Amino acid sequence: MKRKVLIKRFSVFRIVVIYAVFGSLWIYLSDSLLALLFRDPKIITRLAMFKGLMFISLTALLLYFLIKRYTVTLSESNKRLEASMETLRRSEQELKSVLELMPVGISWSNDDGEIEYMNRYFIERFGYLHSEIPTVAEWFLLAYPDPSYRYSLVSKWYSNIEEANKSGAPVPSFESRVTCKNGMVRHTIVNTWIVPGRTLVIFTDITEEEGRREEAIKAQKLESLGILAGGIAHDFNNILTAILGNISYAELFLEDGHKAASALREAERASERAAELARQLLTFARGGEPLVTDVSAARLVEESVSLVLRGSNVKSLLRLTDDLPPLKADAGQISQVFNNLVINAVQAMPEGGTITVTAEKVELPPHNRLDLPTGGYLLISFKDEGCGIPPENQKKVFDPYFTTKSHGSGLGLASAHSVISRHGGYIELSSVLGEGTTFNIYLPVSDSSLPENDDVPCKPATDIPHDLSILVMDDEDTICELMRRMLATVGCRAAICRDGAEAISLYRSALDAGTPYFAVIMDITIPGGMGGIEAAQRILELDPGARLIVSSGYSNDSALADFRNYGFCDAMTKPYKVTELANALQRLTLISASR
């Protein structure tokens, strides 16, 4: 439009100038010529009238040609301008069509701060309609409700724009946390471009990418901690074995009502709590890979809820259907996760309340927000009615040793996160202060079905024959001496060795002498020497009927959970007591009797 006005003004001005120049030249030249050729005033007067008529005729003709040319030029200019405008509008529409498909939030505003356009992604991602944020100022108020944060961000933005206008350099990008209409805060990178009459802003949402990056960092931390925790817990369990074993051994010699009995029981309970702490450490330690079988999620949930809520003032509401598919999971580890979640719920409701557990099968599509493989999962939710978790703590709850409890270890949720991750699943939480907390767990389901009765009946125990010869392989002197005394208590003789090579040699000698050992109790890990798994294979080559018991401080070691596949007849997790040792030997007598 401005160009059109300029064309009009320029053309009219040119016509006026040409007319003025022509008129001036005509008057000057015609008057001078008449004064030069004629002296008679009458003749000059007559010729002047004729000259005036000629001037009118010639100027009319001149104006006709000038105006005609002007109208033709103006018409052609209008046509070109109109064509340039159908093109401009088409280009703008095509641009908007492209912007509607962009996976980033795009908006632009005019020089008066009025927002003229927002693409579909902007509206869907942040939730605000154009009518709710007609100006940039109103966008700032809603997107950045915290006054101090808003002031800091807006000041920085305008300062960057001012500097860019002065230097001609691009406006630097910056990060911002946008509060959406639904209250969710999204982490974005903001890029700004200044064009004549408009300010273009692009919001790139990196919330999910940031979450995945944090998960990767957390996994690396857990792996590093797991290596350390595994070694510590193993050594710790060896020490606890000596402590708990000696306590249980000492209890055998106390008469009823002895003054030391209560003290020993307290020490025994303290040792068992320490053992539980070591087991939690081992849950996310390296080597704690789950032994996956088909298990019933409903049964594990019911057992955990029943166990933890017994004697508490918290009620349970279980919404578990009969047609739930089985999980591909390690029953012991998943039970520990469920126990931890129920314990947390109870502690969050000191005045009582209800914990609601629901389960349903879900199908996750490709490229889902959890970044899990496509397929079927069981979504199990634990919801309490407690005080909720503050927003600043929600990202820390799965960190090892983070706790807000005066007596907490900070390992419950950390081990839960590790277990679920090792199972190929995902755990997340949502919490609102004053309303409660919900933990959602996604675990892969099995394609097979559970047997009608998956409980293995226990055979009745029998007395242990006396004077049995037992070979004990362990690198800890205190444990070896303890095992000698404990075995003597149940009427067995103990032979001691420190590593697998010595165990093989002793077993071969006893076999050749016709006095084979009744059983061999073998530690899995022998620093600097042959461990129990390799030694077991060598002994079984010598004697396929050898009765081998695996013993380890790594409670999550696959050789403990799946001991039969490694050639062992039984397993004992350190620390253990005299009764547990006796029970293992009783089970071996049943095996011997059935052969």
Buried (B, 14 or more C-beta within 10 A) or exposed (E): EEEEEEBEEEBEEEBEEBBEEBBEEBEEEBEEEBEEEEEEEEEBEEBBEEBEEEBEEEBEEBBEEBEEEBEEEBEEBEEEEEEEEEEEEEEEEEEEEEBEEEEBBBBBBEEEEEBEBBBEBBBEBBBBEEEEBBEBEBBBEBBBEEEEEBEEBBEEBEEBBEEBEEEEEEBBEBEBBBBBBEEEEBBBBBBBEEEEEEBBBBBBBBBEEEBEEEBEEBEEEBEEBBEEBBBBBBEBBBBBBBBBBBBBBBBEEEEEEEEEBEEBEEBBEEBBEBBBBBBBBBBBBBBBBBBBBBBBBBBBBBBBBEEBBEEBEBBBEBEBEEEBBBBBBBBBBBBBBBBBBBBBBBBBBEEEBBBBBBBEEEEBEEEBEBEBEEEEBBBBBBBBBBBBBEEEEBEEBBBBEBBEEEEBBBBBBBBBBBBBBBBBBBBBBBBEEEEBBBBBBBBBBBEEEBEEEEEEEEEEEEEBEEEBBBBBBBBBEBBBBBBBBBBEBBBBBBBBBBBBBBBBEBBBEBBEEEEBBBBBBBBBBBEEBBBBBBBBBBBBEEBEEBBBBBBBBBBBBBBBBEBEEBBBBBBBBBBBBBEBBBBBBBBBBEBBEEE
